[in-house]
Amino acid sequence: MGVIGWIVVGLIVGALAKLIMPGKDPGGIIVTCIIGIVGGLLGGWISSALFGVDTGSFFDLRTWVIALIGSLVLLGIYRLVVGRRSRTHA
């Protein structure tokens, strides 16, 4: 699957990650979608490059799970970093 496919999957998975990890995000829905895109791309790259797992096609469940895991991890890291920064400045 190409980069454009991962971007589309990332947009959808970013919204799903927000539903799975409810709470206040410092950046809103736009930042969450961007995190979804980057998380999807990162998850796809890590799974294929480091673990040798083929990501499959656009409609393959494995592709969506990999992108969702990447988005959840990135969203969690983002909340930790930005949440810690906002507490120290407030």
mmCIF file as gemmi writes it, N, C-alpha and C atoms, coordinates in Angstrom:
data_model
loop_
_atom_site.group_PDB
_atom_site.id
_atom_site.type_symbol
_atom_site.label_atom_id
_atom_site.label_alt_id
_atom_site.label_comp_id
_atom_site.label_asym_id
_atom_site.label_entity_id
_atom_site.label_seq_id
_atom_site.pdbx_PDB_ins_code
_atom_site.Cartn_x
_atom_site.Cartn_y
_atom_site.Cartn_z
_atom_site.occupancy
_atom_site.B_iso_or_equiv
_atom_site.pdbx_formal_charge
_atom_site.auth_seq_id
_atom_site.auth_asym_id
_atom_site.pdbx_PDB_model_num
ATOM 1 N N . MET Axp A 1 ? 0.85 -1.171 0 1 0 ? 1 A 1
ATOM 2 C CA . MET Axp A 1 ? 0 0 0 1 0 ? 1 A 1
ATOM 3 C C . MET Axp A 1 ? 0.895 1.233 0 1 0 ? 1 A 1
ATOM 4 N N . GLY Axp A 2 ? 0.499 2.24 -0.755 1 0 ? 2 A 1
ATOM 5 C CA . GLY Axp A 2 ? 1.313 3.433 -0.891 1 0 ? 2 A 1
ATOM 6 C C . GLY Axp A 2 ? 1.087 4.456 0.209 1 0 ? 2 A 1
ATOM 7 N N . VAL Axp A 3 ? 1.829 5.545 0.105 1 0 ? 3 A 1
ATOM 8 C CA . VAL Axp A 3 ? 1.766 6.609 1.108 1 0 ? 3 A 1
ATOM 9 C C . VAL Axp A 3 ? 0.375 7.243 1.145 1 0 ? 3 A 1
ATOM 10 N N . ILE Axp A 4 ? -0.249 7.433 0.002 1 0 ? 4 A 1
ATOM 11 C CA . ILE Axp A 4 ? -1.59 8.032 -0.034 1 0 ? 4 A 1
ATOM 12 C C . ILE Axp A 4 ? -2.584 7.141 0.709 1 0 ? 4 A 1
ATOM 13 N N . GLY Axp A 5 ? -2.487 5.847 0.528 1 0 ? 5 A 1
ATOM 14 C CA . GLY Axp A 5 ? -3.354 4.917 1.251 1 0 ? 5 A 1
ATOM 15 C C . GLY Axp A 5 ? -3.143 5 2.753 1 0 ? 5 A 1
ATOM 16 N N . TRP Axp A 6 ? -1.872 5.117 3.18 1 0 ? 6 A 1
ATOM 17 C CA . TRP Axp A 6 ? -1.589 5.238 4.614 1 0 ? 6 A 1
ATOM 18 C C . TRP Axp A 6 ? -2.107 6.553 5.174 1 0 ? 6 A 1
ATOM 19 N N . ILE Axp A 7 ? -2.096 7.607 4.378 1 0 ? 7 A 1
ATOM 20 C CA . ILE Axp A 7 ? -2.64 8.888 4.831 1 0 ? 7 A 1
ATOM 21 C C . ILE Axp A 7 ? -4.14 8.779 5.046 1 0 ? 7 A 1
ATOM 22 N N . VAL Axp A 8 ? -4.842 8.151 4.115 1 0 ? 8 A 1
ATOM 23 C CA . VAL Axp A 8 ? -6.288 7.976 4.253 1 0 ? 8 A 1
ATOM 24 C C . VAL Axp A 8 ? -6.599 7.096 5.466 1 0 ? 8 A 1
ATOM 25 N N . VAL Axp A 9 ? -5.882 5.996 5.602 1 0 ? 9 A 1
ATOM 26 C CA . VAL Axp A 9 ? -6.069 5.126 6.76 1 0 ? 9 A 1
ATOM 27 C C . VAL Axp A 9 ? -5.758 5.893 8.035 1 0 ? 9 A 1
ATOM 28 N N . GLY Axp A 10 ? -4.704 6.701 8.029 1 0 ? 10 A 1
ATOM 29 C CA . GLY Axp A 10 ? -4.317 7.475 9.202 1 0 ? 10 A 1
ATOM 30 C C . GLY Axp A 10 ? -5.367 8.474 9.631 1 0 ? 10 A 1
ATOM 31 N N . LEU Axp A 11 ? -6.035 9.108 8.674 1 0 ? 11 A 1
ATOM 32 C CA . LEU Axp A 11 ? -7.116 10.04 9.014 1 0 ? 11 A 1
ATOM 33 C C . LEU Axp A 11 ? -8.247 9.329 9.746 1 0 ? 11 A 1
ATOM 34 N N . ILE Axp A 12 ? -8.63 8.208 9.229 1 0 ? 12 A 1
ATOM 35 C CA . ILE Axp A 12 ? -9.73 7.454 9.84 1 0 ? 12 A 1
ATOM 36 C C . ILE Axp A 12 ? -9.304 6.881 11.185 1 0 ? 12 A 1
ATOM 37 N N . VAL Axp A 13 ? -8.108 6.341 11.242 1 0 ? 13 A 1
ATOM 38 C CA . VAL Axp A 13 ? -7.614 5.728 12.465 1 0 ? 13 A 1
ATOM 39 C C . VAL Axp A 13 ? -7.346 6.79 13.537 1 0 ? 13 A 1
ATOM 40 N N . GLY Axp A 14 ? -6.981 7.999 13.141 1 0 ? 14 A 1
ATOM 41 C CA . GLY Axp A 14 ? -6.808 9.076 14.112 1 0 ? 14 A 1
ATOM 42 C C . GLY Axp A 14 ? -8.103 9.369 14.852 1 0 ? 14 A 1
ATOM 43 N N . ALA Axp A 15 ? -9.203 9.365 14.125 1 0 ? 15 A 1
ATOM 44 C CA . ALA Axp A 15 ? -10.509 9.562 14.762 1 0 ? 15 A 1
ATOM 45 C C . ALA Axp A 15 ? -10.852 8.373 15.666 1 0 ? 15 A 1
ATOM 46 N N . LEU Axp A 16 ? -10.535 7.168 15.22 1 0 ? 16 A 1
ATOM 47 C CA . LEU Axp A 16 ? -10.764 5.987 16.062 1 0 ? 16 A 1
ATOM 48 C C . LEU Axp A 16 ? -9.911 6.015 17.324 1 0 ? 16 A 1
ATOM 49 N N . ALA Axp A 17 ? -8.669 6.464 17.209 1 0 ? 17 A 1
ATOM 50 C CA . ALA Axp A 17 ? -7.788 6.555 18.376 1 0 ? 17 A 1
ATOM 51 C C . ALA Axp A 17 ? -8.347 7.553 19.378 1 0 ? 17 A 1
ATOM 52 N N . LYS Axp A 18 ? -8.921 8.627 18.887 1 0 ? 18 A 1
ATOM 53 C CA . LYS Axp A 18 ? -9.54 9.614 19.773 1 0 ? 18 A 1
ATOM 54 C C . LYS Axp A 18 ? -10.739 9.01 20.5 1 0 ? 18 A 1
ATOM 55 N N . LEU Axp A 19 ? -11.499 8.161 19.819 1 0 ? 19 A 1
ATOM 56 C CA . LEU Axp A 19 ? -12.635 7.5 20.463 1 0 ? 19 A 1
ATOM 57 C C . LEU Axp A 19 ? -12.17 6.482 21.509 1 0 ? 19 A 1
ATOM 58 N N . ILE Axp A 20 ? -11.076 5.796 21.227 1 0 ? 20 A 1
ATOM 59 C CA . ILE Axp A 20 ? -10.565 4.791 22.15 1 0 ? 20 A 1
ATOM 60 C C . ILE Axp A 20 ? -9.913 5.461 23.364 1 0 ? 20 A 1
ATOM 61 N N . MET Axp A 21 ? -9.219 6.572 23.145 1 0 ? 21 A 1
ATOM 62 C CA . MET Axp A 21 ? -8.552 7.296 24.228 1 0 ? 21 A 1
ATOM 63 C C . MET Axp A 21 ? -9.268 8.626 24.45 1 0 ? 21 A 1
ATOM 64 N N . PRO Axp A 22 ? -10.438 8.594 25.093 1 0 ? 22 A 1
ATOM 65 C CA . PRO Axp A 22 ? -11.161 9.856 25.283 1 0 ? 22 A 1
ATOM 66 C C . PRO Axp A 22 ? -10.431 10.75 26.277 1 0 ? 22 A 1
ATOM 67 N N . GLY Axp A 23 ? -10.773 11.993 26.222 1 0 ? 23 A 1
ATOM 68 C CA . GLY Axp A 23 ? -10.151 12.966 27.116 1 0 ? 23 A 1
ATOM 69 C C . GLY Axp A 23 ? -9.835 14.224 26.345 1 0 ? 23 A 1
ATOM 70 N N . LYS Axp A 24 ? -9.332 15.185 27.059 1 0 ? 24 A 1
ATOM 71 C CA . LYS Axp A 24 ? -9.03 16.469 26.439 1 0 ? 24 A 1
ATOM 72 C C . LYS Axp A 24 ? -7.662 16.42 25.767 1 0 ? 24 A 1
ATOM 73 N N . ASP Axp A 25 ? -7.659 16.666 24.474 1 0 ? 25 A 1
ATOM 74 C CA . ASP Axp A 25 ? -6.41 16.753 23.735 1 0 ? 25 A 1
ATOM 75 C C . ASP Axp A 25 ? -6.005 18.21 23.629 1 0 ? 25 A 1
ATOM 76 N N . PRO Axp A 26 ? -4.735 18.505 23.852 1 0 ? 26 A 1
ATOM 77 C CA . PRO Axp A 26 ? -4.284 19.897 23.781 1 0 ? 26 A 1
ATOM 78 C C . PRO Axp A 26 ? -4.434 20.526 22.402 1 0 ? 26 A 1
ATOM 79 N N . GLY Axp A 27 ? -4.445 19.734 21.328 1 0 ? 27 A 1
ATOM 80 C CA . GLY Axp A 27 ? -4.46 20.302 19.995 1 0 ? 27 A 1
ATOM 81 C C . GLY Axp A 27 ? -5.788 20.237 19.268 1 0 ? 27 A 1
ATOM 82 N N . GLY Axp A 28 ? -6.759 19.521 19.77 1 0 ? 28 A 1
ATOM 83 C CA . GLY Axp A 28 ? -8.039 19.414 19.103 1 0 ? 28 A 1
ATOM 84 C C . GLY Axp A 28 ? -8.047 18.337 18.031 1 0 ? 28 A 1
ATOM 85 N N . ILE Axp A 29 ? -9.104 18.335 17.229 1 0 ? 29 A 1
ATOM 86 C CA . ILE Axp A 29 ? -9.321 17.276 16.238 1 0 ? 29 A 1
ATOM 87 C C . ILE Axp A 29 ? -8.321 17.342 15.085 1 0 ? 29 A 1
ATOM 88 N N . ILE Axp A 30 ? -7.882 18.54 14.709 1 0 ? 30 A 1
ATOM 89 C CA . ILE Axp A 30 ? -6.922 18.671 13.605 1 0 ? 30 A 1
ATOM 90 C C . ILE Axp A 30 ? -5.596 17.991 13.979 1 0 ? 30 A 1
ATOM 91 N N . VAL Axp A 31 ? -5.109 18.293 15.176 1 0 ? 31 A 1
ATOM 92 C CA . VAL Axp A 31 ? -3.855 17.69 15.626 1 0 ? 31 A 1
ATOM 93 C C . VAL Axp A 31 ? -4.026 16.187 15.788 1 0 ? 31 A 1
ATOM 94 N N . THR Axp A 32 ? -5.194 15.751 16.262 1 0 ? 32 A 1
ATOM 95 C CA . THR Axp A 32 ? -5.455 14.325 16.411 1 0 ? 32 A 1
ATOM 96 C C . THR Axp A 32 ? -5.417 13.625 15.055 1 0 ? 32 A 1
ATOM 97 N N . CYS Axp A 33 ? -5.974 14.242 14.019 1 0 ? 33 A 1
ATOM 98 C CA . CYS Axp A 33 ? -5.925 13.65 12.673 1 0 ? 33 A 1
ATOM 99 C C . CYS Axp A 33 ? -4.498 13.609 12.137 1 0 ? 33 A 1
ATOM 100 N N . ILE Axp A 34 ? -3.731 14.655 12.404 1 0 ? 34 A 1
ATOM 101 C CA . ILE Axp A 34 ? -2.335 14.666 11.966 1 0 ? 34 A 1
ATOM 102 C C . ILE Axp A 34 ? -1.56 13.572 12.692 1 0 ? 34 A 1
ATOM 103 N N . ILE Axp A 35 ? -1.825 13.412 13.988 1 0 ? 35 A 1
ATOM 104 C CA . ILE Axp A 35 ? -1.184 12.341 14.747 1 0 ? 35 A 1
ATOM 105 C C . ILE Axp A 35 ? -1.61 10.984 14.189 1 0 ? 35 A 1
ATOM 106 N N . GLY Axp A 36 ? -2.861 10.855 13.776 1 0 ? 36 A 1
ATOM 107 C CA . GLY Axp A 36 ? -3.326 9.621 13.156 1 0 ? 36 A 1
ATOM 108 C C . GLY Axp A 36 ? -2.589 9.307 11.875 1 0 ? 36 A 1
ATOM 109 N N . ILE Axp A 37 ? -2.385 10.316 11.046 1 0 ? 37 A 1
ATOM 110 C CA . ILE Axp A 37 ? -1.66 10.119 9.789 1 0 ? 37 A 1
ATOM 111 C C . ILE Axp A 37 ? -0.218 9.696 10.071 1 0 ? 37 A 1
ATOM 112 N N . VAL Axp A 38 ? 0.453 10.438 10.94 1 0 ? 38 A 1
ATOM 113 C CA . VAL Axp A 38 ? 1.849 10.123 11.252 1 0 ? 38 A 1
ATOM 114 C C . VAL Axp A 38 ? 1.948 8.763 11.948 1 0 ? 38 A 1
ATOM 115 N N . GLY Axp A 39 ? 0.995 8.49 12.853 1 0 ? 39 A 1
ATOM 116 C CA . GLY Axp A 39 ? 0.986 7.197 13.535 1 0 ? 39 A 1
ATOM 117 C C . GLY Axp A 39 ? 0.757 6.043 12.575 1 0 ? 39 A 1
ATOM 118 N N . GLY Axp A 40 ? -0.129 6.243 11.599 1 0 ? 40 A 1
ATOM 119 C CA . GLY Axp A 40 ? -0.355 5.211 10.596 1 0 ? 40 A 1
ATOM 120 C C . GLY Axp A 40 ? 0.875 4.954 9.742 1 0 ? 40 A 1
ATOM 121 N N . LEU Axp A 41 ? 1.511 6.033 9.304 1 0 ? 41 A 1
ATOM 122 C CA . LEU Axp A 41 ? 2.735 5.891 8.518 1 0 ? 41 A 1
ATOM 123 C C . LEU Axp A 41 ? 3.846 5.239 9.347 1 0 ? 41 A 1
ATOM 124 N N . LEU Axp A 42 ? 3.986 5.683 10.591 1 0 ? 42 A 1
ATOM 125 C CA . LEU Axp A 42 ? 5.012 5.13 11.465 1 0 ? 42 A 1
ATOM 126 C C . LEU Axp A 42 ? 4.742 3.665 11.782 1 0 ? 42 A 1
ATOM 127 N N . GLY Axp A 43 ? 3.488 3.335 12.068 1 0 ? 43 A 1
ATOM 128 C CA . GLY Axp A 43 ? 3.14 1.943 12.335 1 0 ? 43 A 1
ATOM 129 C C . GLY Axp A 43 ? 3.403 1.044 11.138 1 0 ? 43 A 1
ATOM 130 N N . GLY Axp A 44 ? 3.06 1.518 9.954 1 0 ? 44 A 1
ATOM 131 C CA . GLY Axp A 44 ? 3.324 0.755 8.735 1 0 ? 44 A 1
ATOM 132 C C . GLY Axp A 44 ? 4.803 0.564 8.478 1 0 ? 44 A 1
ATOM 133 N N . TRP Axp A 45 ? 5.579 1.608 8.711 1 0 ? 45 A 1
ATOM 134 C CA . TRP Axp A 45 ? 7.013 1.51 8.487 1 0 ? 45 A 1
ATOM 135 C C . TRP Axp A 45 ? 7.656 0.576 9.5 1 0 ? 45 A 1
ATOM 136 N N . ILE Axp A 46 ? 7.316 0.745 10.781 1 0 ? 46 A 1
ATOM 137 C CA . ILE Axp A 46 ? 7.912 -0.098 11.822 1 0 ? 46 A 1
ATOM 138 C C . ILE Axp A 46 ? 7.552 -1.564 11.621 1 0 ? 46 A 1
ATOM 139 N N . SER Axp A 47 ? 6.286 -1.834 11.296 1 0 ? 47 A 1
ATOM 140 C CA . SER Axp A 47 ? 5.881 -3.233 11.139 1 0 ? 47 A 1
ATOM 141 C C . SER Axp A 47 ? 6.585 -3.905 9.966 1 0 ? 47 A 1
ATOM 142 N N . SER Axp A 48 ? 6.791 -3.172 8.887 1 0 ? 48 A 1
ATOM 143 C CA . SER Axp A 48 ? 7.441 -3.8 7.733 1 0 ? 48 A 1
ATOM 144 C C . SER Axp A 48 ? 8.958 -3.777 7.84 1 0 ? 48 A 1
ATOM 145 N N . ALA Axp A 49 ? 9.537 -2.681 8.321 1 0 ? 49 A 1
ATOM 146 C CA . ALA Axp A 49 ? 10.994 -2.566 8.343 1 0 ? 49 A 1
ATOM 147 C C . ALA Axp A 49 ? 11.631 -3.329 9.507 1 0 ? 49 A 1
ATOM 148 N N . LEU Axp A 50 ? 11.069 -3.205 10.679 1 0 ? 50 A 1
ATOM 149 C CA . LEU Axp A 50 ? 11.712 -3.801 11.847 1 0 ? 50 A 1
ATOM 150 C C . LEU Axp A 50 ? 11.232 -5.216 12.146 1 0 ? 50 A 1
ATOM 151 N N . PHE Axp A 51 ? 9.932 -5.455 11.948 1 0 ? 51 A 1
ATOM 152 C CA . PHE Axp A 51 ? 9.382 -6.757 12.316 1 0 ? 51 A 1
ATOM 153 C C . PHE Axp A 51 ? 9.123 -7.67 11.125 1 0 ? 51 A 1
ATOM 154 N N . GLY Axp A 52 ? 9.231 -7.153 9.906 1 0 ? 52 A 1
ATOM 155 C CA . GLY Axp A 52 ? 9.03 -7.958 8.723 1 0 ? 52 A 1
ATOM 156 C C . GLY Axp A 52 ? 7.586 -8.372 8.487 1 0 ? 52 A 1
ATOM 157 N N . VAL Axp A 53 ? 6.64 -7.655 9.08 1 0 ? 53 A 1
ATOM 158 C CA . VAL Axp A 53 ? 5.226 -7.972 8.915 1 0 ? 53 A 1
ATOM 159 C C . VAL Axp A 53 ? 4.709 -7.226 7.695 1 0 ? 53 A 1
ATOM 160 N N . ASP Axp A 54 ? 4.16 -7.961 6.75 1 0 ? 54 A 1
ATOM 161 C CA . ASP Axp A 54 ? 3.58 -7.351 5.565 1 0 ? 54 A 1
ATOM 162 C C . ASP Axp A 54 ? 2.286 -6.655 5.96 1 0 ? 54 A 1
ATOM 163 N N . THR Axp A 55 ? 2.129 -5.412 5.535 1 0 ? 55 A 1
ATOM 164 C CA . THR Axp A 55 ? 0.959 -4.645 5.943 1 0 ? 55 A 1
ATOM 165 C C . THR Axp A 55 ? -0.276 -4.972 5.132 1 0 ? 55 A 1
ATOM 166 N N . GLY Axp A 56 ? -0.155 -5.536 3.992 1 0 ? 56 A 1
ATOM 167 C CA . GLY Axp A 56 ? -1.317 -5.921 3.202 1 0 ? 56 A 1
ATOM 168 C C . GLY Axp A 56 ? -1.887 -4.766 2.396 1 0 ? 56 A 1
ATOM 169 N N . SER Axp A 57 ? -3.098 -4.966 1.928 1 0 ? 57 A 1
ATOM 170 C CA . SER Axp A 57 ? -3.751 -3.962 1.095 1 0 ? 57 A 1
ATOM 171 C C . SER Axp A 57 ? -4.589 -3.024 1.951 1 0 ? 57 A 1
ATOM 172 N N . PHE Axp A 58 ? -5.252 -2.078 1.307 1 0 ? 58 A 1
ATOM 173 C CA . PHE Axp A 58 ? -6.05 -1.076 1.997 1 0 ? 58 A 1
ATOM 174 C C . PHE Axp A 58 ? -7.175 -1.705 2.809 1 0 ? 58 A 1
ATOM 175 N N . PHE Axp A 59 ? -7.795 -2.736 2.296 1 0 ? 59 A 1
ATOM 176 C CA . PHE Axp A 59 ? -8.941 -3.348 2.957 1 0 ? 59 A 1
ATOM 177 C C . PHE Axp A 59 ? -8.571 -4.513 3.87 1 0 ? 59 A 1
ATOM 178 N N . ASP Axp A 60 ? -7.292 -4.714 4.095 1 0 ? 60 A 1
ATOM 179 C CA . ASP Axp A 60 ? -6.835 -5.79 4.96 1 0 ? 60 A 1
ATOM 180 C C . ASP Axp A 60 ? -6.923 -5.343 6.423 1 0 ? 60 A 1
ATOM 181 N N . LEU Axp A 61 ? -7.469 -6.178 7.296 1 0 ? 61 A 1
ATOM 182 C CA . LEU Axp A 61 ? -7.623 -5.85 8.711 1 0 ? 61 A 1
ATOM 183 C C . LEU Axp A 61 ? -6.27 -5.594 9.373 1 0 ? 61 A 1
ATOM 184 N N . ARG Axp A 62 ? -5.258 -6.32 8.951 1 0 ? 62 A 1
ATOM 185 C CA . ARG Axp A 62 ? -3.91 -6.159 9.507 1 0 ? 62 A 1
ATOM 186 C C . ARG Axp A 62 ? -3.411 -4.723 9.302 1 0 ? 62 A 1
ATOM 187 N N . THR Axp A 63 ? -3.689 -4.139 8.164 1 0 ? 63 A 1
ATOM 188 C CA . THR Axp A 63 ? -3.288 -2.767 7.877 1 0 ? 63 A 1
ATOM 189 C C . THR Axp A 63 ? -3.916 -1.802 8.864 1 0 ? 63 A 1
ATOM 190 N N . TRP Axp A 64 ? -5.198 -1.957 9.118 1 0 ? 64 A 1
ATOM 191 C CA . TRP Axp A 64 ? -5.925 -1.064 10.016 1 0 ? 64 A 1
ATOM 192 C C . TRP Axp A 64 ? -5.471 -1.221 11.459 1 0 ? 64 A 1
ATOM 193 N N . VAL Axp A 65 ? -5.185 -2.448 11.877 1 0 ? 65 A 1
ATOM 194 C CA . VAL Axp A 65 ? -4.728 -2.686 13.253 1 0 ? 65 A 1
ATOM 195 C C . VAL Axp A 65 ? -3.346 -2.08 13.46 1 0 ? 65 A 1
ATOM 196 N N . ILE Axp A 66 ? -2.468 -2.237 12.496 1 0 ? 66 A 1
ATOM 197 C CA . ILE Axp A 66 ? -1.123 -1.662 12.59 1 0 ? 66 A 1
ATOM 198 C C . ILE Axp A 66 ? -1.204 -0.143 12.676 1 0 ? 66 A 1
ATOM 199 N N . ALA Axp A 67 ? -2.028 0.457 11.844 1 0 ? 67 A 1
ATOM 200 C CA . ALA Axp A 67 ? -2.178 1.914 11.865 1 0 ? 67 A 1
ATOM 201 C C . ALA Axp A 67 ? -2.804 2.378 13.178 1 0 ? 67 A 1
ATOM 202 N N . LEU Axp A 68 ? -3.766 1.639 13.695 1 0 ? 68 A 1
ATOM 203 C CA . LEU Axp A 68 ? -4.41 2.007 14.958 1 0 ? 68 A 1
ATOM 204 C C . LEU Axp A 68 ? -3.415 1.935 16.113 1 0 ? 68 A 1
ATOM 205 N N . ILE Axp A 69 ? -2.615 0.896 16.167 1 0 ? 69 A 1
ATOM 206 C CA . ILE Axp A 69 ? -1.614 0.779 17.227 1 0 ? 69 A 1
ATOM 207 C C . ILE Axp A 69 ? -0.604 1.936 17.136 1 0 ? 69 A 1
ATOM 208 N N . GLY Axp A 70 ? -0.151 2.236 15.941 1 0 ? 70 A 1
ATOM 209 C CA . GLY Axp A 70 ? 0.779 3.359 15.766 1 0 ? 70 A 1
ATOM 210 C C . GLY Axp A 70 ? 0.167 4.682 16.196 1 0 ? 70 A 1
ATOM 211 N N . SER Axp A 71 ? -1.098 4.898 15.873 1 0 ? 71 A 1
ATOM 212 C CA . SER Axp A 71 ? -1.776 6.14 16.249 1 0 ? 71 A 1
ATOM 213 C C . SER Axp A 71 ? -2.001 6.231 17.747 1 0 ? 71 A 1
ATOM 214 N N . LEU Axp A 72 ? -2.376 5.122 18.376 1 0 ? 72 A 1
ATOM 215 C CA . LEU Axp A 72 ? -2.582 5.124 19.827 1 0 ? 72 A 1
ATOM 216 C C . LEU Axp A 72 ? -1.278 5.409 20.568 1 0 ? 72 A 1
ATOM 217 N N . VAL Axp A 73 ? -0.197 4.804 20.119 1 0 ? 73 A 1
ATOM 218 C CA . VAL Axp A 73 ? 1.093 5.034 20.762 1 0 ? 73 A 1
ATOM 219 C C . VAL Axp A 73 ? 1.506 6.494 20.604 1 0 ? 73 A 1
ATOM 220 N N . LEU Axp A 74 ? 1.378 7.023 19.407 1 0 ? 74 A 1
ATOM 221 C CA . LEU Axp A 74 ? 1.769 8.405 19.163 1 0 ? 74 A 1
ATOM 222 C C . LEU Axp A 74 ? 0.872 9.383 19.914 1 0 ? 74 A 1
ATOM 223 N N . LEU Axp A 75 ? -0.432 9.113 19.98 1 0 ? 75 A 1
ATOM 224 C CA . LEU Axp A 75 ? -1.348 9.975 20.724 1 0 ? 75 A 1
ATOM 225 C C . LEU Axp A 75 ? -1.016 9.953 22.215 1 0 ? 75 A 1
ATOM 226 N N . GLY Axp A 76 ? -0.691 8.789 22.747 1 0 ? 76 A 1
ATOM 227 C CA . GLY Axp A 76 ? -0.294 8.693 24.15 1 0 ? 76 A 1
ATOM 228 C C . GLY Axp A 76 ? 0.973 9.481 24.439 1 0 ? 76 A 1
ATOM 229 N N . ILE Axp A 77 ? 1.965 9.355 23.568 1 0 ? 77 A 1
ATOM 230 C CA . ILE Axp A 77 ? 3.211 10.102 23.74 1 0 ? 77 A 1
ATOM 231 C C . ILE Axp A 77 ? 2.951 11.598 23.65 1 0 ? 77 A 1
ATOM 232 N N . TYR Axp A 78 ? 2.119 12.007 22.7 1 0 ? 78 A 1
ATOM 233 C CA . TYR Axp A 78 ? 1.783 13.423 22.537 1 0 ? 78 A 1
ATOM 234 C C . TYR Axp A 78 ? 1.116 13.978 23.791 1 0 ? 78 A 1
ATOM 235 N N . ARG Axp A 79 ? 0.177 13.232 24.354 1 0 ? 79 A 1
ATOM 236 C CA . ARG Axp A 79 ? -0.503 13.686 25.566 1 0 ? 79 A 1
ATOM 237 C C . ARG Axp A 79 ? 0.459 13.787 26.736 1 0 ? 79 A 1
ATOM 238 N N . LEU Axp A 80 ? 1.387 12.843 26.853 1 0 ? 80 A 1
ATOM 239 C CA . LEU Axp A 80 ? 2.368 12.908 27.934 1 0 ? 80 A 1
ATOM 240 C C . LEU Axp A 80 ? 3.274 14.125 27.805 1 0 ? 80 A 1
ATOM 241 N N . VAL Axp A 81 ? 3.782 14.364 26.609 1 0 ? 81 A 1
ATOM 242 C CA . VAL Axp A 81 ? 4.725 15.46 26.395 1 0 ? 81 A 1
ATOM 243 C C . VAL Axp A 81 ? 4.028 16.814 26.514 1 0 ? 81 A 1
ATOM 244 N N . VAL Axp A 82 ? 2.92 16.999 25.819 1 0 ? 82 A 1
ATOM 245 C CA . VAL Axp A 82 ? 2.24 18.291 25.823 1 0 ? 82 A 1
ATOM 246 C C . VAL Axp A 82 ? 1.538 18.53 27.16 1 0 ? 82 A 1
ATOM 247 N N . GLY Axp A 83 ? 0.982 17.487 27.759 1 0 ? 83 A 1
ATOM 248 C CA . GLY Axp A 83 ? 0.338 17.641 29.059 1 0 ? 83 A 1
ATOM 249 C C . GLY Axp A 83 ? 1.33 18.035 30.134 1 0 ? 83 A 1
ATOM 250 N N . ARG Axp A 84 ? 2.508 17.46 30.11 1 0 ? 84 A 1
ATOM 251 C CA . ARG Axp A 84 ? 3.555 17.794 31.079 1 0 ? 84 A 1
ATOM 252 C C . ARG Axp A 84 ? 4.03 19.226 30.868 1 0 ? 84 A 1
ATOM 253 N N . ARG Axp A 85 ? 4.136 19.649 29.616 1 0 ? 85 A 1
ATOM 254 C CA . ARG Axp A 85 ? 4.595 20.995 29.311 1 0 ? 85 A 1
ATOM 255 C C . ARG Axp A 85 ? 3.578 22.03 29.767 1 0 ? 85 A 1
ATOM 256 N N . SER Axp A 86 ? 2.28 21.754 29.571 1 0 ? 86 A 1
ATOM 257 C CA . SER Axp A 86 ? 1.26 22.726 29.954 1 0 ? 86 A 1
ATOM 258 C C . SER Axp A 86 ? 1.128 22.832 31.462 1 0 ? 86 A 1
ATOM 259 N N . ARG Axp A 87 ? 1.393 21.753 32.197 1 0 ? 87 A 1
ATOM 260 C CA . ARG Axp A 87 ? 1.329 21.811 33.662 1 0 ? 87 A 1
ATOM 261 C C . ARG Axp A 87 ? 2.492 22.592 34.247 1 0 ? 87 A 1
ATOM 262 N N . THR Axp A 88 ? 3.65 22.557 33.621 1 0 ? 88 A 1
ATOM 263 C CA . THR Axp A 88 ? 4.801 23.271 34.164 1 0 ? 88 A 1
ATOM 264 C C . THR Axp A 88 ? 4.712 24.761 33.9 1 0 ? 88 A 1
ATOM 265 N N . HIS Axp A 89 ? 4.032 25.182 32.835 1 0 ? 89 A 1
ATOM 266 C CA . HIS Axp A 89 ? 3.902 26.608 32.514 1 0 ? 89 A 1
ATOM 267 C C . HIS Axp A 89 ? 2.698 27.248 33.165 1 0 ? 89 A 1
ATOM 268 N N . ALA Axp A 90 ? 1.771 26.464 33.675 1 0 ? 90 A 1
ATOM 269 C CA . ALA Axp A 90 ? 0.551 27.035 34.238 1 0 ? 90 A 1
ATOM 270 C C . ALA Axp A 90 ? 0.708 27.459 35.67 1 0 ? 90 A 1
